[in-house]
Amino acid sequence: MNFPTSIPNPEYPFKVEHEDNSITSKFEDGTVQSRMKFTKSRKTWTLKWSGLKQNHYNTLENFIVNQVHHQAAIFGWTNPADNVMYQVRCIKFEGELQFIDYWNVELQFQEA
C-alpha cells in the first residue's frame, strides 16, 4: 500500500529527525563508553499543509484512519525532497478546519 499520489506535496520546510540509536555509560573515573543500542536509526518526518482542500483532506483521512489505521500498517511514501520511497507508519495525524473546505494538517511519519 502506498500514500495517495493525489495529495499535494507538503509545505516547505518540513522537519526530519534522526533517532539516536546509541547508549552511553559514564564510569567513576570520568571515562565514557558508548555503543549502538539498535542497528538502525529511524527517521521521523513532520509534514504540514495549510489550506488543504476538503477533497484532499477526505482522501488523506480515509487513508490514515481506515486503510493503514494510524500506526497499525506500514505503507510506502515517496519523500519529495529526495524522491526516495520509504516504508513508514503514521504516528501523528492532526487536522484543523481553517476555513470552510480548507484544512491545516500535520502528519508525522516514522520509518519502519
N, C-alpha and C positions, 0 to 999 in steps of 0.2 A: 504494500500500500504506500502511496506517495502523497505528499502535500499537494493540495489542489493548485494547478497551474493558473486557474482563473483569478486567483487572489493577486492583487498588485504587489510589487516588491515593498518591503518595509521602508520607512524613512531612515535617512542617514542623519547622524551617525547611529549605528547600533553597536551594542556592547558585547564583547566576548570575554569570558573569564575562563582561566585555566585552573583546573582542580589541582591543589597541592597534594602530590602523591608521595610525599616524604614524611619521615618521622625522625625526630632528633631526641637524643638523650644527653643531658648535662651531667658531668661527674664532679666529685668533690674537689678535684684538683683544677677545675675550670675548663677542662677539655670537653669537647662536644663530639659525639659520634652521631652520624646520620646515615640513613639508608632509605631505599624506596619502600613505601608501605604497600603500594599497588603496582602492577606492571603497566598500567595505562593512566594517563592524566586526561580526564574527560573535559571537553569544552562545554560551556553553557553560554548560549546566545540570548540576549534580551532584544526583542524586536517590537517596534512600536509603529502604529498607524494613527494619524489624526485625520478625521474626516473620511473614514472608510464607509463606502456606500452600503446601504441596508442589504442589498442582494449579496454583496461580498461578505458582509458580516454573517448573514444567514448561512452561506456556504461554509465559512470558517467555523461557526458554532456547530453546525451539523457534523463537520469532520472531527473536531476536537471532542465533542460531547458524545456523539452517537456512533462514530466509526472507530476512533482509537481510544475512546473512554479515558481521556486525560493522560495519565501515566501508564495505563494498562498495556497499551500496544506500542510497538516500535514502528516507525514509518520513515520513508526516505524524504529528505528535504535538501534541495539544492541551494547552497549559500550563494546569494547574488554577488557577494564580494569576490569569491574565488572560483565560482562555478563548479565546486566540488559537491557531490551528493553525500550527505552524512546520514547515518542511521541514528535517529533521535527519538526522544519521547517528550511530550509536552508536560512540563512541571508547573506551569502557571498560565492561566487564561483569564484575563480581566477585560471587560468591556464597559464603556460608559457612553450613554447616548448624549452626544454633544448638541446636536440639533435634530429635528425630525429627519429621519432617514440617514443620519451621519453619525458614526461611532468613533470614539477613541478606543483603541485596543492595545493591550500589552500582552505579549506572549513570551514565555521562556522555554527554550528547547535545550535539553541536555543530551549530549552524545551518549549513545548506548554502548 
